[in-house]
């Protein structure tokens, strides 16, 4: 709502300017009043009144308007008409009223204009505040939408996880139940068959154990609690230990490894490195045809942008490889190839663990056919002191199965 105008904050400026204008007109034109028309001084006096009202407000404008009218009447009009008639008196009164009205009107118009400008400034400030608020609300809505999308994606993953687990657990449990039931009922088997059945039970138990490990790792990843505890590790020893521990997976394939001469130590979380190699070697064993090879290679080094040296490790098989249309989603959770018996979590976990160490992971085609998974881990930077027994981690040495 528009507020009423008031007198200027400092009317003295209007008084001084108005009086200066009136005095100037009287001094400059007074001596020539006999030769001048009263209209010219009137116009100049009106201009001084308007200036006084504009700067001093309505009261100053009215007062200076009355003063200007008196100057016009007594200095310029009476000189030309010494005897005033009734009509001339009435004209004088109207002139005074008109001059005062002009001064008051000028003051009002000036202050209304000032009030309008102030309201425009306030409105502009309100619009700026509303614009900032609108931007803030838009950002908040975008954040909420992103969070809602993230929650929806997590819910989809959770549902897929439950379905995957409920489906994938049945197969190993069914095999274990069948063998355990036969043994409980005293079914007699030849020794070779009995050993084969018990081996199947061991394999399925190992598979269940890996499923549980992957589920726990995925829960840590989703809760943002995957924080490596770097240790100084001999990669050769860890690879040999994994080959030995996972030897049942490689009954129908051959395993080998190739390491650079004087291979340096690496800095990694020991438990994560074990799980990382377990997932990649298990994946290779599932896709490697019989009588082919699965191998681990660590012979190349790369540098990150920050200058830190990284060791490139490769796990390869001679299977069918990865289809081109499957590559973009290869490291996504619950992504499983055709005929796969895995939960679809292993490669997603590998990616999270490698990136948690500051490395990268990718896949290429094995020469001659198959898939090669490459990843990088930090090389131990020798500071001039030997690692102590609490920092150095070696896996138990083992012979690689062939």
N, C-alpha and C positions, 0 to 999 in steps of 0.2 A: 504494500500500500504506500502511495506517495505521501511523504511527510510535508507539513506546512513550512514555508521558508521563514527564516528569522533574520535579524540584523546581522551584518557581517561580524566576524570575530573581532575586527579592529576597524571601526568606522572612521577613525581619524584620517586614514589614507584618503577616503572619499571626500571628507571635509576639506582637506588641504588641496586636493586636486580641483574640487569644485570652486573653492574660493579663488584659487590661482587663475582659473579660467574666467571667472566673473571679473576679477580685478584687471586682468589683461584686456578684456573687451572694453571695460569702462575707461581704462587709461589710454588705450590705442585709438578707440573710436569716439571717445567723449569730445575731444577737441574738434572733431569734424562732424558733430551731430547736426549742425545746421545744413550741411550739404548732403546728408545721408538719408536714405529711406529707413524708417523704423524696422523694416523687414530684415535687413542684413544683421543688425545687432541682435534682433530677436532669435534668428537662426543660430548665431554663435553662442548666445546665452543658453539656448536649449541644448546645444551640444555639451556645454559645460555642466548643465544639470544632469544630462544623461550619464556623463562620466562619473559625476559625484554619486548618483544613485547606483550605478553599476558597481562601484568600489565600496560604497559606504552603506548600502542597504536602503530600504524604503524610507525610513525616518530622515536620514541624511538627504536623500533625493528630494523628499517633500520640503524640507527646510531650505535647501539651496534653490529649489524651484520657486518658492515664495520670494526669496531674496532676489533672484534673477528677474522676477516679474516687477519688483519694486524698482530695480535699476532700469529696466526697459521703460516703465511708466514715467518716472521722475527725470530720467536723464535724456531719453530720446523721444518720448511721445509728448510730454508736457512742453518741451521746448518749441515744438511746432504748433501746439494748440494750447496757449496759456490759460484760456478759460474753458473749463470742462462743462459740458452739457450733461443732461441726465443719461443720454445714450452713451456718451463717452465714459461716464462713471460705470455704467453697466458693462461696457466693453472692457474696462479696466479690471473689474471684478472677475469677469470671465477669463481674462488673460492671466490673472493671478492663479485662479483655479486650474486653468489649463497647464500652466508651468508646474504647479505643484503635482498635478496628476501625472505629468510626464516624468517628473523626478521619482515619484512613488512607484509608477509603473516600471521604470527602468530598474529600480532597486528590486522589485518583486521578480521581474523577469531574470535578472542576474542570479538571484538566489534560487529560483526554481531551476535554472540551468545548472547551477552548482549542485543542487540536490539530486537532479537527474543524473549528472555525471557520477555522483557518489553511489547512487543506486546501481548504475551500470557497472561501476567497479566492484561493488558488493556482489552483484549478480555474476560478474565474470569470475570473482573469487569462488562463489558457490559452484559455478559450472566447472571450474578447475578442480575443486574438491570432489564434485560428483564424478568428474572424469577419472580422477585418481582412484576413487572408490570403485568405479566401474571396472577399471583395470585390475584392481585388487580382487574384486569378486570374480572376474573372468579367470584370473590366475588360480584362485582358490577352486573354482569349478573344474578347471583343467587338472589340478592336482587331485581333486576328489574323483574325477573321471578316470584318471590314471590309476589311482588306488583301487577303484572299483574294478577296473579292467584286470589289475594285478590279482585281486582277490578272486575274480571269476576264473582267471587262468590257473591260479592255485587250486581252486575247487575242481577244475577239469583235471588237473594233474593228480589231485587226491583221489578222485573217482577212478581215473585210469589206473592209479597205483593199487587201489583195492581190488579192481577187477584183475589186474595183472597178477597180484600176489595170490588171490584166491584161485586163479587158474593155474599159475606156475607151481604152486605148492602141491597141487594134487598129484602131479606126475611122479616126483620123487617119493612122496609119501605112499603112493600106491605101490611102487616098486618095493619100498622098505617093508610095507605091511605084508605084501605077498610072501617075501622071503622069510620074514619073522613068523608068519603064520605056519608056513611049511615046517620050519625048524621046531616050532612049538608042538606041532602035531606029530613030530617024529618021522616025517617023510625021509626016506632013505635016498640019498643021491650018491652017485659016483664021486670020488674025491675031486676030480677035475671040475665037475659040474658044481660041486659044493663050493670050491674055491672061486669059481666064476660068479656064483650068486653072491657070495660074501664081498667080492670085489665090487659088484654092482651096488650093494648096500653102502659100501664105503664111498663110492663115487657119488651116490645120491646124497649122502650125508654131507660130503664136501660141497656139493652143489647148493644144498640148503644153507650151509654155513656162509657161502658166498652171497646168497640172496639176502640173508639177514645183515651181513656186513654192508652190502650196497644200500639196503633200506636205511640203516643207521646213518650212513654217509649222506644220503639224500636228505634226510631230516636235518642234519647239521648244515647242509648247504642252504636249504630253504629257511632255516632259522638264522642264517648269516653267522654261524659259529664255526666255520671252517677256517681255522687259523693255524698254519703250520708252525711247528717248533723245530727250526732248522738244526741239524746235526751234521758233523763231518762224516761222510759215508764213502765207503769203497764200493763203487757200483758193481765191479766184477764179482765181489763176494755175494752181494744181494741177488744178482742175476743167477748165479750158480745155485744159491739157496732156493730161489723160486723154481728153477728147473727141477730140483730134487723134490721139493714139496708138491709140485703139480705133475709129477711124473705119470700118475694114472691117466692124465689127459692126453699124454703123448705116446700111447701104446702103439698107435698105427702110423705115427709120423716120426721123423728124425729131428733132433734139435741141435743147433750149433750157435756159436757166438763169435764175434769178431770185435776186438778192442784195439784202440790205438796204442802204440808202444808208449810206455811210461804214462798211462792214462791217469790224469789228475783226480783227486778226490772231489766230491760234489757236496754242496750244502743243501740238505733237504730233510723233510720230516720222514723219519724212518718208517713209521707205520703207514703213512700215506704212500710212500714209494713202494712198499710191499703191495698195497692194495692196487696201486696204479699198474704195476707189472702183472699182478694176478689177473686183472680185468683184460689187459691187452693180450697177454699170453692165452688166457682162456678163450678170448674172441678168436685169436688166430687158430687155436686147436680145433674149434668148432667148424671153421670154414676151410681148413686144410684137408685136401683129399689124402687118402691113404698112400703111404710110401713117398710122400713129399716132405719138404723141410719147413720148419719154423725156426727163425733165427733172430738174434738180437745183435745189433751193430751199434758201436759207439766209437766213431773214428773222426767225426767232424766237430768243429767248434764255430760258434757265431758270436757276434757282439751286439748287445742291446744298444739302444740310443744313448743310454747313460754311460756306455763304455764297459759295462759289466760283462765278463766273459761267460758264455753259456755253452753247455755240452749238448750236442744233438744226439738223441738216442732213437733208434729205429727198431720196430718190431714188425717183421714181415712174414707173410705166408704165401703159398702158391695156389690159392683157391681161385674162385671166380672173380674176385675183386668187388669193388663197389660200383653199382650202376650210377651213371651220370646224374639221373634225375633224383637219386637218393642222397647225393653228396651234400646239398644245402642243409638238410635236416639230420645229418648223420650224428651230430653230437647233441641233439635235443633229447630230453627225457622221454622214455617210453617209445623211442623210435627203434623199431625192429625190422630186420630184413625178412624176406620171404622164407618161411620155414624155420625161423630162428626159435630156439627154446629159451632164450634169455629173457630177463625182465625188461630189457630196453633201457636200463639205468646205467650200465657199466661205462659206456663211452661218455655220457653226460657227466658222470662223476670224475672220469679221467680229465676231462676238459676243466672242470672246476678246480681240481687239485693242481694241475699244471699251472693254471693262471694264478692260483693262490701263491705259487712260488715265483711269480713274475715271468713265467715261460709261456710258450705257445704250443699248440698241438694241431696237427693237420694230417691229411692222408694223401698218398700218391699211389700210382700203380706200380706194382712190383714188376721188375723186368722179367718178361716171359709169362706174366699173368699172376694175378693175386693183388693183395692190398698191403701197403706198407704204412704203418702209423708212426709218424715222427713227432717227437716232442723235445723241448729244451728245458734244462734245469741249470741252476747257477753252479759254476765251478768254484771250489773252495779257493779263496784268496789267501795265499800264504803271507802272514804278517811278520814272519821271521821267528815265530815260536811254534814249537811242535804241539799238536792237539793232545790234550791229556786224555786219560782213560774214560773220563765222564763224558767227553765230547765226541770222541771217536767211536763209531759204531761199525762193527764188522759182523756180517752174517757168518754162520758156521760154514766152513768150506765144504764143498761137496763135489762129487764127480758128476758131470753132465750125462744124463741118459742119452743113449743113441738109439 
